Amino acid sequence: MNKIELVPDERKKILKNPDLILLDKELLLALLKDSDFPDEENLVDIRNIFLKKLGDKVEKLKTTNSQIIRHAYENQLGIKKIHKCCLATIETKDIDSLFRFLCSKATEILGVDKIKIVVSEDIFSHSDIENCVLKPDREVSKYLEKIGITTGKPVRLKNVPEKKKITDEDIITREENTKSEAIISLLIKRELKGFIFFESASEATFSVDQSTDYLEFFAKITSKHLESLLYK
């Protein structure tokens, strides 16, 4: 049996920072073998500290992995909802049925509180659909430019603080409980001709730090289908 002795300064240093051993695989494995060490109090104390520290790291790792799995699951649910909504979108046979679907059933599929549509009256002559309004092309273009939507960036996520509730009331009226929103552009023959509001009462639904990949996919599918209905 090899006897390992630690001078007081070394022992204090290790007790203060067990990672010195935990991060060294050979030292850690050697320490955990009872046969390699005499059953002296100081070594038992040190070993127990290492084991506790290691246990804390394992618990932290388990928690991190659980969070990753949960987020991945939630992400999968998001993909499923978008795909389901896209499939239902392209099944609509005319513009009215498309807009009615988006302003009604799509809210249930996607789990948002309200969906509203603004489109250029230069293309669409009338609309009697609730939450679907027509605006002059110049107003649509001005608003899209204001919020930073372009043909290369078709989606914007926004938080909606109370003090900014009425900022865009001239283009569309938000719900009182709206806390976050996704603004999705409608591209017709490579020109921005409208947009869709997804409104949510939760700040977390459309947090500005989230990815917009799936919403951009939805924007492309909806725009292409709308264009095909206009020029079929």
Backbone bond lengths (Angstrom), bond angles and torsions (degrees), N, CA, C in turn:
res aa  C-N    CA-C-N  psi(-1)  N-CA   C-N-CA  omega(-1)  CA-C   N-CA-C  phi
1 M - - - 1.470 - - 1.522 109.06 -
2 N 1.283 116.11 129.14 1.462 120.41 177.72 1.516 109.37 -84.65
3 K 1.299 115.54 131.61 1.460 119.67 179.26 1.522 109.28 -98.46
4 I 1.327 115.65 124.14 1.454 120.83 -179.71 1.509 108.63 -109.16
5 E 1.290 115.77 126.45 1.452 120.16 179.18 1.521 109.72 -115.95
6 L 1.316 115.53 141.07 1.458 121.13 178.89 1.515 109.48 -114.93
7 V 1.308 115.82 130.75 1.463 119.17 174.64 1.522 107.74 -73.47
8 P 1.327 118.73 153.09 1.473 122.06 -175.93 1.526 114.58 -51.04
9 D 1.343 116.56 -43.08 1.470 119.19 -178.58 1.528 112.04 -63.52
10 E 1.352 115.66 -40.36 1.463 119.59 179.54 1.524 110.24 -66.43
11 R 1.336 115.32 -42.29 1.459 119.65 -179.76 1.533 110.72 -60.98
12 K 1.328 117.42 -44.99 1.455 121.61 179.86 1.528 110.71 -61.75
13 K 1.331 114.57 -40.76 1.462 119.47 -178.89 1.529 111.24 -63.15
14 I 1.347 115.62 -42.43 1.464 119.68 -179.67 1.514 111.42 -70.35
15 L 1.348 116.74 -41.30 1.457 120.36 178.54 1.523 111.60 -61.28
16 K 1.325 115.34 -35.39 1.452 120.41 -179.50 1.518 111.74 -72.75
17 N 1.334 116.48 -33.86 1.466 121.00 -177.81 1.528 110.18 -137.89
18 P 1.340 118.02 80.96 1.468 121.40 -179.42 1.519 113.94 -60.24
19 D 1.335 117.39 -18.82 1.467 119.66 179.33 1.527 112.11 -61.28
20 L 1.314 116.69 -19.82 1.471 119.62 177.09 1.519 110.48 -58.09
21 I 1.340 116.28 -33.81 1.458 120.88 178.33 1.530 110.80 -95.05
22 L 1.330 116.09 -41.23 1.464 119.99 -177.19 1.522 112.59 -57.82
23 L 1.310 116.65 -33.07 1.469 120.70 -178.17 1.519 112.74 -85.10
24 D 1.341 116.65 -1.58 1.459 121.05 177.79 1.525 107.81 -113.48
25 K 1.310 117.90 106.50 1.465 122.70 -172.63 1.528 112.01 -59.14
26 E 1.329 118.11 -45.08 1.463 121.30 -176.01 1.530 111.59 -65.39
27 L 1.322 116.32 -43.95 1.462 119.84 179.35 1.528 111.22 -64.94
28 L 1.335 115.84 -39.96 1.460 119.88 -178.61 1.525 110.71 -65.12
29 L 1.330 116.95 -46.19 1.455 120.42 -179.56 1.521 111.33 -64.27
30 A 1.322 116.36 -37.50 1.459 120.26 178.77 1.518 110.93 -65.29
31 L 1.294 116.32 -39.96 1.463 121.39 -178.38 1.520 111.98 -66.98
32 L 1.334 116.72 -33.87 1.457 120.94 -176.79 1.522 113.63 -78.57
33 K 1.341 118.46 -6.90 1.462 122.20 178.27 1.522 109.73 -90.91
34 D 1.316 115.76 113.54 1.471 119.66 -178.59 1.526 111.83 -59.87
35 S 1.334 117.45 -33.02 1.458 120.31 -175.44 1.523 112.87 -68.00
36 D 1.301 116.42 -18.08 1.462 119.37 -176.71 1.514 113.02 -88.91
37 F 1.342 116.62 -9.39 1.451 118.58 -173.73 1.526 111.01 -132.18
38 P 1.317 117.33 143.12 1.457 119.97 172.59 1.531 108.53 -71.03
39 D 1.303 116.19 151.51 1.458 119.91 -177.93 1.521 109.47 -80.94
40 E 1.302 115.24 67.70 1.450 120.50 179.84 1.527 108.86 -101.17
41 E 1.289 115.92 150.72 1.466 121.09 -172.39 1.515 112.42 -59.93
42 N 1.322 115.21 -42.13 1.468 116.72 -175.82 1.526 111.79 -64.62
43 L 1.356 117.35 -38.76 1.450 120.03 -179.47 1.524 111.30 -73.26
44 V 1.332 116.84 -36.27 1.460 119.89 176.56 1.527 110.05 -63.34
45 D 1.330 115.33 -42.85 1.453 119.79 178.32 1.521 111.07 -59.09
46 I 1.319 115.72 -46.35 1.463 120.15 -178.55 1.522 110.58 -64.32
47 R 1.361 115.63 -43.08 1.460 119.10 -179.62 1.526 110.95 -61.41
48 N 1.326 116.68 -42.11 1.461 120.49 179.54 1.525 111.75 -62.38
49 I 1.323 115.71 -38.83 1.464 119.70 177.56 1.523 110.59 -63.86
50 F 1.344 115.92 -42.27 1.463 119.74 178.07 1.523 110.94 -61.58
51 L 1.352 115.57 -44.99 1.454 119.58 -178.15 1.532 111.39 -64.08
52 K 1.325 116.47 -40.20 1.465 120.06 178.08 1.522 110.38 -64.44
53 K 1.346 115.19 -43.87 1.459 120.03 179.50 1.524 110.64 -62.60
54 L 1.341 114.80 -42.20 1.454 120.05 179.42 1.524 110.59 -64.86
55 G 1.344 116.63 -39.18 1.454 120.95 177.71 1.519 111.44 -62.79
56 D 1.342 115.43 -40.08 1.468 119.41 177.82 1.519 111.04 -62.11
57 K 1.347 115.14 -40.10 1.464 119.34 -179.65 1.535 110.86 -66.50
58 V 1.335 116.00 -39.13 1.463 120.02 179.01 1.527 110.54 -64.11
59 E 1.342 116.33 -44.03 1.466 120.13 179.06 1.523 111.22 -62.67
60 K 1.331 115.58 -40.50 1.461 119.77 178.98 1.535 110.35 -64.01
61 L 1.342 115.20 -40.67 1.459 120.38 179.42 1.525 110.55 -65.00
62 K 1.349 116.64 -41.52 1.460 120.72 178.14 1.524 110.96 -61.63
63 T 1.338 115.75 -42.34 1.465 119.88 179.62 1.519 110.83 -63.71
64 T 1.351 115.40 -44.05 1.470 120.43 179.41 1.522 110.80 -61.37
65 N 1.348 116.54 -44.89 1.457 120.47 -179.86 1.527 111.34 -63.82
66 S 1.331 116.51 -38.86 1.463 120.69 178.62 1.520 110.72 -62.68
67 Q 1.351 116.08 -40.44 1.457 119.99 179.07 1.524 111.12 -65.99
68 I 1.348 116.31 -40.50 1.462 120.91 179.00 1.525 110.21 -62.73
69 I 1.339 116.14 -44.15 1.457 120.68 179.75 1.525 110.41 -63.98
70 R 1.344 116.98 -42.27 1.460 120.68 -179.56 1.524 111.09 -63.12
71 H 1.360 115.61 -45.13 1.467 119.18 -179.53 1.534 110.71 -64.73
72 A 1.347 115.62 -38.34 1.464 119.24 179.07 1.529 110.24 -64.07
73 Y 1.331 116.42 -39.97 1.467 121.10 178.68 1.522 110.46 -64.19
74 E 1.351 115.72 -45.62 1.460 119.94 179.25 1.529 110.12 -62.90
75 N 1.334 116.29 -36.96 1.454 121.14 179.17 1.526 110.31 -64.93
76 Q 1.353 115.79 -40.95 1.458 120.17 178.11 1.523 110.77 -62.42
77 L 1.343 116.39 -39.64 1.457 119.97 177.69 1.523 110.21 -62.51
78 G 1.350 116.24 -38.52 1.459 120.81 178.74 1.517 111.43 -63.51
79 I 1.336 116.57 -43.18 1.465 120.96 178.47 1.519 109.98 -61.77
80 K 1.330 115.94 -44.01 1.466 120.78 -178.64 1.526 110.52 -60.85
81 K 1.328 117.01 -42.04 1.468 120.70 -179.55 1.522 110.93 -64.68
82 I 1.335 116.33 -44.98 1.475 120.40 -179.66 1.520 110.46 -62.17
83 H 1.335 116.94 -45.12 1.465 120.51 -179.73 1.529 111.04 -62.72
84 K 1.318 116.19 -42.04 1.469 120.49 179.15 1.524 110.50 -62.58
85 C 1.340 116.11 -41.41 1.460 120.32 -179.92 1.528 111.00 -68.33
86 C 1.322 117.34 -38.42 1.464 120.81 178.42 1.527 111.35 -63.99
87 L 1.326 115.96 -42.57 1.467 119.98 179.27 1.527 111.16 -63.19
88 A 1.329 116.64 -41.86 1.461 120.40 178.45 1.527 110.97 -67.90
89 T 1.331 116.64 -33.45 1.465 121.58 179.59 1.526 111.34 -62.83
90 I 1.320 116.40 -48.58 1.469 119.54 -175.51 1.530 112.30 -75.39
91 E 1.334 116.80 -6.94 1.471 120.00 175.72 1.531 112.58 -85.35
92 T 1.342 116.91 -12.37 1.466 119.34 179.13 1.532 109.58 -70.18
93 K 1.342 115.63 144.40 1.467 120.85 -170.71 1.529 114.58 -98.95
94 D 1.327 116.89 -16.29 1.465 119.25 179.03 1.528 108.62 -150.52
95 I 1.337 115.74 172.34 1.461 120.82 -174.20 1.525 111.40 -64.46
96 D 1.327 117.47 -42.31 1.461 119.94 179.87 1.527 111.52 -59.37
97 S 1.329 116.43 -46.68 1.468 119.73 -179.08 1.525 110.97 -66.36
98 L 1.334 117.24 -32.94 1.456 121.04 176.37 1.520 110.60 -63.65
99 F 1.345 115.62 -50.31 1.462 119.28 -178.03 1.538 111.48 -67.28
100 R 1.332 116.48 -35.81 1.471 119.04 178.08 1.535 110.26 -65.07
101 F 1.314 115.42 -40.62 1.470 119.39 178.23 1.523 110.69 -62.17
102 L 1.339 116.38 -47.49 1.461 120.16 -177.63 1.528 112.05 -63.04
103 C 1.321 116.84 -37.86 1.468 119.94 -176.86 1.527 113.47 -83.96
104 S 1.329 116.84 -4.90 1.476 117.90 -178.24 1.529 111.87 -128.62
105 K 1.326 116.89 -80.10 1.463 120.22 -173.53 1.530 113.60 -65.41
106 A 1.318 117.11 -30.54 1.463 119.99 -179.38 1.531 111.82 -62.55
107 T 1.334 116.75 -29.52 1.469 119.49 179.06 1.524 110.57 -63.72
108 E 1.320 116.73 -37.57 1.460 120.89 178.83 1.523 111.26 -70.60
109 I 1.321 116.56 -41.83 1.466 120.65 -178.95 1.525 111.14 -63.56
110 L 1.322 115.64 -44.90 1.458 120.38 -174.89 1.530 113.41 -86.98
111 G 1.320 116.66 -14.06 1.464 119.57 179.04 1.516 113.96 73.44
112 V 1.342 116.76 30.77 1.462 120.45 175.47 1.532 108.46 -102.66
113 D 1.322 116.07 163.93 1.462 119.47 -175.95 1.528 113.10 -81.55
114 K 1.317 116.37 -33.85 1.470 119.12 -177.55 1.528 109.56 -156.94
115 I 1.328 114.87 141.94 1.465 120.61 173.21 1.520 107.84 -122.53
116 K 1.344 115.57 130.48 1.461 121.56 179.50 1.522 109.43 -129.49
117 I 1.310 115.06 148.64 1.462 120.29 -177.21 1.524 110.36 -124.67
118 V 1.326 115.60 137.24 1.461 122.04 171.79 1.529 107.12 -124.28
119 V 1.324 117.06 125.70 1.464 120.22 -179.79 1.532 110.16 -132.71
120 S 1.306 114.90 156.83 1.460 121.15 -178.42 1.524 111.15 -71.20
121 E 1.323 116.11 130.29 1.466 120.30 177.69 1.528 111.18 -75.15
122 D 1.311 116.67 -7.25 1.467 120.12 174.47 1.525 110.77 -68.91
123 I 1.332 116.40 -22.22 1.461 121.29 179.59 1.517 111.72 -107.27
124 F 1.342 115.77 -41.38 1.464 120.41 -176.48 1.527 109.92 -105.10
125 S 1.308 116.18 128.12 1.466 120.16 -172.96 1.525 113.85 -85.17
126 H 1.328 117.73 -26.99 1.458 119.11 -178.09 1.530 110.54 -157.64
127 S 1.329 114.84 161.80 1.454 119.69 174.75 1.523 109.32 -160.52
128 D 1.324 115.56 124.69 1.462 120.23 175.81 1.530 110.25 -114.20
129 I 1.324 114.85 21.32 1.465 120.73 -177.65 1.525 109.60 -90.48
130 E 1.313 116.25 131.26 1.460 120.52 179.51 1.528 110.21 -61.60
131 N 1.327 115.58 136.39 1.475 123.77 -179.91 1.525 113.66 69.39
132 C 1.329 116.22 16.89 1.462 120.23 173.22 1.527 107.58 -123.98
133 V 1.320 116.53 115.84 1.460 120.26 -175.35 1.526 111.20 -122.88
134 L 1.327 114.97 152.42 1.460 121.54 178.11 1.522 109.59 -104.56
135 K 1.328 115.48 139.47 1.457 121.50 178.28 1.524 109.17 -136.33
136 P 1.338 116.74 152.30 1.467 119.22 175.77 1.529 110.59 -56.88
137 D 1.305 116.07 147.75 1.456 121.34 -177.17 1.526 111.76 -56.45
138 R 1.318 117.84 -37.08 1.460 121.00 -178.30 1.539 111.19 -65.88
139 E 1.345 116.40 -35.21 1.467 119.76 178.61 1.525 111.19 -69.43
140 V 1.324 115.53 -41.21 1.466 120.36 177.56 1.523 110.03 -61.36
141 S 1.330 116.58 -47.65 1.469 121.42 -178.75 1.525 111.25 -63.18
142 K 1.327 115.93 -41.37 1.465 120.73 -179.71 1.523 111.41 -63.16
143 Y 1.326 115.72 -42.53 1.461 119.46 -179.13 1.526 111.45 -68.31
144 L 1.324 116.72 -43.38 1.461 120.28 179.18 1.525 111.12 -61.66
145 E 1.332 115.86 -38.98 1.468 120.24 177.37 1.528 110.47 -66.35
146 K 1.319 115.87 -37.96 1.465 121.72 -178.76 1.522 111.89 -62.15
147 I 1.340 116.98 -41.56 1.465 119.47 -177.16 1.521 113.16 -91.75
148 G 1.331 116.83 0.15 1.461 120.35 173.09 1.513 116.13 86.81
149 I 1.322 117.16 19.78 1.464 119.56 176.28 1.520 109.66 -83.83
150 T 1.320 116.13 134.55 1.465 122.38 177.91 1.528 108.16 -134.63
151 T 1.336 116.27 175.02 1.466 119.17 177.35 1.522 110.97 -63.80
152 G 1.320 116.94 -26.88 1.463 120.57 178.98 1.516 113.62 -89.15
153 K 1.326 117.04 -14.67 1.467 121.83 178.23 1.528 107.41 -132.49
154 P 1.330 116.85 83.20 1.459 121.04 -170.90 1.529 115.92 -80.27
155 V 1.334 117.65 -5.26 1.463 120.39 -176.21 1.525 110.66 -133.15
156 R 1.323 115.18 138.90 1.467 120.90 173.92 1.519 109.05 -129.13
157 L 1.323 116.60 136.78 1.460 122.01 174.30 1.522 108.17 -104.02
158 K 1.334 115.87 140.13 1.460 119.47 -177.65 1.524 111.21 -140.03
159 N 1.335 114.57 139.66 1.456 119.84 166.85 1.521 107.01 -88.65
160 V 1.321 117.42 147.54 1.457 120.94 -175.06 1.526 110.02 -121.80
161 P 1.341 117.90 87.45 1.465 120.86 176.98 1.519 110.74 -64.48
162 E 1.310 116.72 155.13 1.466 121.50 -178.38 1.530 112.31 -55.28
163 K 1.332 115.92 -41.87 1.466 119.27 -175.57 1.528 112.89 -68.76
164 K 1.365 117.09 -13.74 1.456 119.81 -179.91 1.524 112.39 -108.12
165 K 1.322 116.75 14.50 1.455 120.74 -177.20 1.525 112.62 -56.77
166 I 1.317 116.25 -39.10 1.467 119.03 -173.26 1.528 113.26 -99.11
167 T 1.329 117.01 7.50 1.463 120.38 -177.22 1.526 112.48 -56.07
168 D 1.330 116.48 -42.40 1.465 120.44 -175.53 1.522 112.79 -109.90
169 E 1.323 116.74 23.23 1.457 119.56 -177.38 1.527 112.13 -63.19
170 D 1.337 117.86 -19.27 1.450 120.09 179.81 1.527 111.93 -72.44
171 I 1.341 116.53 -22.89 1.462 119.83 -178.62 1.526 111.31 -100.22
172 I 1.337 116.39 -35.37 1.467 121.32 178.21 1.530 109.19 -163.82
173 T 1.302 116.68 151.15 1.470 120.51 -178.95 1.522 110.04 -97.04
174 R 1.314 115.87 121.36 1.465 120.27 177.85 1.522 110.83 -79.30
175 E 1.336 114.83 156.50 1.454 120.40 171.86 1.525 109.03 -71.91
176 E 1.312 116.73 150.35 1.464 121.53 -177.51 1.520 112.71 -60.03
177 N 1.326 116.73 -34.61 1.469 119.52 -174.55 1.525 113.67 -92.10
178 T 1.333 118.02 6.42 1.465 120.98 -178.63 1.523 111.58 -65.61
179 K 1.338 115.04 126.09 1.474 121.00 178.99 1.535 112.21 -114.45
180 S 1.328 116.26 -24.70 1.465 120.17 177.54 1.521 108.98 -151.55
181 E 1.326 115.58 158.65 1.464 118.68 -177.57 1.524 110.87 -153.29
182 A 1.307 114.14 155.29 1.463 121.80 171.16 1.519 107.07 -114.75
183 I 1.324 116.49 130.57 1.462 121.27 179.03 1.524 107.34 -110.33
184 I 1.319 115.98 116.99 1.464 122.53 -171.90 1.523 109.15 -114.95
185 S 1.308 116.42 124.01 1.469 119.98 -175.27 1.516 112.13 -81.46
186 L 1.328 115.05 154.11 1.458 122.85 174.16 1.525 107.74 -112.55
187 L 1.299 115.29 117.49 1.472 121.47 -175.55 1.524 109.35 -106.20
188 I 1.323 116.38 117.88 1.468 121.37 -179.90 1.523 109.01 -117.20
189 K 1.319 116.60 117.57 1.472 121.60 -177.51 1.538 110.88 50.10
190 R 1.318 114.63 47.05 1.470 123.77 176.27 1.525 114.16 67.91
191 E 1.320 116.71 14.65 1.462 120.21 176.23 1.525 110.10 -121.52
192 L 1.336 116.34 139.87 1.457 121.33 179.35 1.528 109.32 -75.57
193 K 1.332 115.50 115.84 1.463 120.29 -173.90 1.529 113.37 -122.73
194 G 1.304 117.12 10.59 1.454 119.54 178.72 1.510 111.04 166.76
195 F 1.324 115.29 -178.36 1.461 119.22 178.43 1.519 109.89 -158.08
196 I 1.324 114.17 162.76 1.463 122.08 179.48 1.520 107.85 -119.62
197 F 1.319 116.23 133.13 1.460 122.08 173.84 1.523 110.15 -97.31
198 F 1.315 117.21 126.03 1.457 121.68 165.96 1.522 105.81 -102.94
199 E 1.317 118.38 114.58 1.461 121.45 -178.68 1.527 110.73 -106.91
200 S 1.329 115.48 141.49 1.457 120.80 179.37 1.520 111.14 -136.54
201 A 1.326 115.46 145.16 1.463 120.80 177.71 1.519 112.05 -81.54
202 S 1.334 116.24 -3.59 1.465 121.16 178.94 1.525 110.82 -107.05
203 E 1.322 117.12 134.12 1.469 121.40 177.66 1.524 111.46 -65.53
204 A 1.327 116.27 -28.32 1.465 120.56 -174.46 1.528 113.35 -79.15
205 T 1.331 118.23 -19.03 1.469 120.29 -175.15 1.516 112.07 -60.98
206 F 1.322 117.29 -47.02 1.464 121.31 179.81 1.521 110.11 -124.87
207 S 1.311 115.63 56.22 1.464 120.82 178.13 1.524 109.65 -63.50
208 V 1.322 116.53 141.00 1.470 120.85 -173.43 1.528 113.20 -65.76
209 D 1.337 117.62 -15.24 1.462 119.65 -179.17 1.530 112.33 -92.95
210 Q 1.318 117.27 5.66 1.461 120.78 179.89 1.521 111.18 -84.05
211 S 1.325 114.46 158.60 1.459 120.67 175.50 1.532 109.12 -75.58
212 T 1.330 116.43 149.25 1.477 120.39 179.52 1.532 112.09 -112.72
213 D 1.329 117.48 13.87 1.468 120.81 -174.62 1.526 113.10 -54.44
214 Y 1.332 116.52 -47.90 1.465 119.67 -175.38 1.525 111.49 -72.47
215 L 1.328 116.58 -34.64 1.459 119.71 176.61 1.529 110.38 -68.94
216 E 1.321 117.28 -34.16 1.461 120.49 176.40 1.533 110.25 -66.32
217 F 1.313 115.34 -37.38 1.465 120.37 175.84 1.527 109.77 -61.47
218 F 1.331 115.73 -45.06 1.466 120.84 177.66 1.530 110.72 -61.71
219 A 1.331 116.86 -41.09 1.464 121.34 179.58 1.527 111.13 -60.53
220 K 1.320 116.80 -41.74 1.466 120.80 -178.87 1.531 111.15 -67.97
221 I 1.333 115.64 -44.29 1.470 119.74 -179.48 1.530 110.48 -62.84
222 T 1.326 116.22 -45.93 1.464 120.80 -178.11 1.523 111.25 -65.34
223 S 1.329 116.33 -42.74 1.466 120.54 179.83 1.528 111.27 -62.94
224 K 1.336 116.65 -44.69 1.464 120.55 -179.76 1.524 111.37 -63.91
225 H 1.328 115.67 -41.04 1.462 118.71 -179.68 1.533 110.70 -68.34
226 L 1.327 116.31 -41.24 1.464 120.27 178.35 1.528 110.21 -61.87
227 E 1.318 116.62 -42.17 1.460 121.20 179.19 1.535 110.09 -63.13
228 S 1.323 116.23 -40.16 1.466 118.71 -179.88 1.521 111.74 -66.97
229 L 1.334 117.09 -33.85 1.471 120.60 177.78 1.533 110.93 -71.15
230 L 1.304 116.69 -34.07 1.481 120.46 -179.65 1.519 112.28 -69.85
231 Y 1.325 115.68 -35.77 1.460 119.08 -171.91 1.522 112.59 -120.07
232 K 1.312 116.99 28.02 1.471 119.41 179.09 1.520 110.65 -77.08
